[in-house]
Amino acid sequence: MNLGLTRRAALLAPLALAACRGGAAASYDGAWVGASHERGHLLRKPAAPAAPSVTKRCAVAIVGGGVAGLAAARALQRAGIDDVQLFELEDEAGGNARGHRMAGMACPLGAHYLPLPGPDAHEVSELLHEWGLLRNQFGRTVADERHLCHSPQERLWMAGQWIDGLLPPAERGSVREQQYRRFADLVAEASRKLGFALPTRRAAWTGGHAALDAMTFAAWLAAQGLTDSGLRWYLDYACRDDYGAGSDVVSAWAGLHYFASRHGFHAPGDESAERDAVFTWPEGNAWITRKLSAPLGERLHSGLLVQRVQVNRHEVELDVWSASAQRSEHWLAQQVVLALPLHVAVRVVAQPPAALVDAAAQVPHAPWLVANLHLRAPLTDKPGAAPSWDNVLYDPGDSDRAGRYALGYVDAMHQSLRPVAGPTVLTAYWALGERDAAALARNRQALLTEPWEAWPRRVVDDLARAHPDLPAKVVRADLMRYGHAMAIPAPGVRGSAALRALAEPEAGARLYFAHSDLAGYSVFEEAFTLGDAAGSAAAKRFRS
Ligand SMILES: Cc1cc2nc3c(=O)[nH]c(=O)nc-3n(C[C@H](O)[C@H](O)[C@H](O)COP(=O)(O)OP(=O)(O)OC[C@H]3O[C@@H](n4cnc5c(N)ncnc54)[C@H](O)[C@@H]3O)c2cc1C
């Protein structure tokens, strides 16, 4: 089979379908929002920076204002290093965890939840205690319920009805039920024998982990005889949701880590199962990044593209392009924290170290689409589980549908306490990760070049499977496209020696790397811990 051709057809298919369904295809008002790829792509053909009129100085420059960069700034400020300047490309800091507003309603542009931190995520726990989201009471850690996802949390659209939870149902004694139990046992065994932690740096890396990292999750599942379509759909969905690409793309290490580093996998009916509690906000994790940004005040410089970072013997030079002022700036810093994705960092650092060059070549990135749909009225619901925060549509596995990239939607008004449902914003997520570089590039290109109108139509068409009244209720669609949203933990990525080297700065270094890419995959806990570690290491150097 020519996979490439099939997948290209997959992207175009819904447009054709929309036209066939009779009459003109629906069109929506809206726009691309949230990011300027033109600004970021200036790095591809860097012009010689115009001679800046002044040179500015600082103790520490942080490049990149995502979760990692903001965590580094917080660590430095807590260590008493105040002369910290943070440079962020976009108009607002937050990176993949930024927010948006439609008709006065807050909604996410990317990351939208944070699970209750596990026992290894000390730094995240500490942050949440500091902010009062967690507190200790009678020897237990208690979460502030106002920030926890309200019930019902999630539901699955399958066979014409909504089902509570995300696991396809299994009859008692069925093959599916047996396979759920077997997978749960395998996760528990891997957890016991090998050890998994979140953040990953808190777990040892053994030969057993390396063996899992050498094959795809799909190949590992097949080797265990785990072939049930319901189980495989769910695991594929989980991989796309966390890693931006399916179980045939990510490593078996990543597939198991998803469950083993959290609360395991629980088959339906497992009495010990607790539904994972998560913090969420209407604007998603922008609630967190805005709170992290606030103390920086004027030391946060947004709309600035850092074009070149040159490490010299006594200081680090930075060439910065201000998009708003359309002028170059020249900065000298004693130390720099580079909180950038690897593919950007390797372009920015003059004479990049070998580990950075290797890591940038090894780590693929998944494109994502986030579509915020403003609805003039609530949807008429179908039978089954009640409207939830996270609403996922089962995909029967027809690989020719563009919608197979879709992960469902969250309702931005779910956390509101209004007594009666009304207008809302649904945020739909599509993870466009693929197996090979050519397919990835094709999806990225489609996001960049296909007409804007095609994308809301695809998203709405997909959700209309469960919500036939959706197309008529969409007032506006604001879409955020990410060309290189997150690292895909494909085989070999997590075990990469180059990644490990970047996360462990040499003594006396002036350049510290901090970005979720260094973990080989992207979640808040990894980004925050890596940023905190880089900021703390930079602060320590001032004391030594
Ligand atoms: C659609 C989507 C949904 C997600 N959902 C969740 C979720 O619900 N929960 C969760 O835990 N994680 C989620 N994630 C993962 C998310 O990526 C991490 O949680 C985290 O936000 C990553 O932070 P980071 O700092 O590592 O990277 P980034 O967010 O990539 O930050 C890098 C920053 O560097 C800036 N930058 C880039 N180049 C330059 C330059 N040359 N000069 C200056 N600045 C530059 C960027 O603009 C960006 O702000 C999601 C990711 C995506 C894409």
The ligand as an SDF file (V2000), in Angstrom:
LIG
                    3D

 53 58  0  0  0  0  0  0  0  0999 V2000
   -2.2340   21.2520   21.5610 C   0  0  0  0  0  0  0  0  0  0  0  0
   -1.4760   20.8550   22.7900 C   0  0  0  0  0  0  0  0  0  0  0  0
   -2.1490   20.4150   23.9120 C   0  0  0  0  0  0  0  0  0  0  0  0
   -1.4350   20.0480   25.0560 C   0  0  0  0  0  0  0  0  0  0  0  0
   -2.1270   19.6810   26.1610 N   0  0  0  0  0  0  0  0  0  0  0  0
   -1.4550   19.4400   27.3070 C   0  0  0  0  0  0  0  0  0  0  0  0
   -2.1600   19.2410   28.5250 C   0  0  0  0  0  0  0  0  0  0  0  0
   -3.3930   19.3300   28.5540 O   0  0  0  0  0  0  0  0  0  0  0  0
   -1.4400   18.9950   29.6460 N   0  0  0  0  0  0  0  0  0  0  0  0
   -0.0750   18.9410   29.6350 C   0  0  0  0  0  0  0  0  0  0  0  0
    0.5390   18.6880   30.6840 O   0  0  0  0  0  0  0  0  0  0  0  0
    0.6090   19.1590   28.5000 N   0  0  0  0  0  0  0  0  0  0  0  0
   -0.0380   19.4240   27.3490 C   0  0  0  0  0  0  0  0  0  0  0  0
    0.6570   19.7170   26.2140 N   0  0  0  0  0  0  0  0  0  0  0  0
    2.1210   19.6750   26.2660 C   0  0  0  0  0  0  0  0  0  0  0  0
    2.7630   21.0680   26.4620 C   0  0  0  0  0  0  0  0  0  0  0  0
    3.5880   21.1980   25.3450 O   0  0  0  0  0  0  0  0  0  0  0  0
    3.5550   21.1340   27.7740 C   0  0  0  0  0  0  0  0  0  0  0  0
    2.6730   20.9650   28.8540 O   0  0  0  0  0  0  0  0  0  0  0  0
    4.2900   22.4630   27.9910 C   0  0  0  0  0  0  0  0  0  0  0  0
    3.4060   23.5460   27.8360 O   0  0  0  0  0  0  0  0  0  0  0  0
    5.5410   22.6180   27.1340 C   0  0  0  0  0  0  0  0  0  0  0  0
    6.2800   23.7250   27.5750 O   0  0  0  0  0  0  0  0  0  0  0  0
    7.7450   24.0150   27.0640 P   0  0  0  0  0  0  0  0  0  0  0  0
    8.2250   25.2250   27.7630 O   0  0  0  0  0  0  0  0  0  0  0  0
    8.5660   22.7990   27.1550 O   0  0  0  0  0  0  0  0  0  0  0  0
    7.6170   24.3120   25.5040 O   0  0  0  0  0  0  0  0  0  0  0  0
    6.8900   25.3860   24.5860 P   0  0  0  0  0  0  0  0  0  0  0  0
    5.5140   25.5680   25.0130 O   0  0  0  0  0  0  0  0  0  0  0  0
    7.1860   24.8920   23.2040 O   0  0  0  0  0  0  0  0  0  0  0  0
    7.6860   26.7470   24.8170 O   0  0  0  0  0  0  0  0  0  0  0  0
    8.7370   27.2110   23.9900 C   0  0  0  0  0  0  0  0  0  0  0  0
    8.6220   28.7240   23.8840 C   0  0  0  0  0  0  0  0  0  0  0  0
    9.7230   29.2410   23.1370 O   0  0  0  0  0  0  0  0  0  0  0  0
    9.2530   30.2850   22.2950 C   0  0  0  0  0  0  0  0  0  0  0  0
   10.2230   30.4720   21.2130 N   0  0  0  0  0  0  0  0  0  0  0  0
   10.4610   29.6290   20.1660 C   0  0  0  0  0  0  0  0  0  0  0  0
   11.4530   30.1210   19.3990 N   0  0  0  0  0  0  0  0  0  0  0  0
   11.8700   31.2920   19.9720 C   0  0  0  0  0  0  0  0  0  0  0  0
   12.8940   32.2300   19.6610 C   0  0  0  0  0  0  0  0  0  0  0  0
   13.7080   32.0700   18.6280 N   0  0  0  0  0  0  0  0  0  0  0  0
   13.0140   33.3270   20.4650 N   0  0  0  0  0  0  0  0  0  0  0  0
   12.2110   33.4900   21.5500 C   0  0  0  0  0  0  0  0  0  0  0  0
   11.2430   32.5970   21.9050 N   0  0  0  0  0  0  0  0  0  0  0  0
   11.0820   31.5150   21.1230 C   0  0  0  0  0  0  0  0  0  0  0  0
    7.8890   29.7640   21.8550 C   0  0  0  0  0  0  0  0  0  0  0  0
    7.0800   30.7860   21.3290 O   0  0  0  0  0  0  0  0  0  0  0  0
    7.3630   29.1690   23.1440 C   0  0  0  0  0  0  0  0  0  0  0  0
    6.6910   30.1290   23.9240 O   0  0  0  0  0  0  0  0  0  0  0  0
   -0.0230   20.0930   25.0560 C   0  0  0  0  0  0  0  0  0  0  0  0
    0.6530   20.5300   23.9130 C   0  0  0  0  0  0  0  0  0  0  0  0
   -0.0690   20.9220   22.7950 C   0  0  0  0  0  0  0  0  0  0  0  0
    0.6740   21.4080   21.5860 C   0  0  0  0  0  0  0  0  0  0  0  0
  1  2  1  0
  2  3  1  0
  2 52  2  0
  3  4  2  0
  4  5  1  0
  4 50  1  0
  5  6  2  0
  6  7  1  0
  6 13  1  0
  7  8  2  0
  7  9  1  0
  9 10  1  0
 10 11  2  0
 10 12  1  0
 12 13  2  0
 13 14  1  0
 14 15  1  0
 14 50  1  0
 15 16  1  0
 16 17  1  0
 16 18  1  0
 18 19  1  0
 18 20  1  0
 20 21  1  0
 20 22  1  0
 22 23  1  0
 23 24  1  0
 24 25  2  0
 24 26  1  0
 24 27  1  0
 27 28  1  0
 28 29  2  0
 28 30  1  0
 28 31  1  0
 31 32  1  0
 32 33  1  0
 33 34  1  0
 33 48  1  0
 34 35  1  0
 35 36  1  0
 35 46  1  0
 36 37  1  0
 36 45  1  0
 37 38  2  0
 38 39  1  0
 39 40  1  0
 39 45  2  0
 40 41  1  0
 40 42  2  0
 42 43  1  0
 43 44  2  0
 44 45  1  0
 46 47  1  0
 46 48  1  0
 48 49  1  0
 50 51  2  0
 51 52  1  0
 52 53  1  0
M  END
$$$$
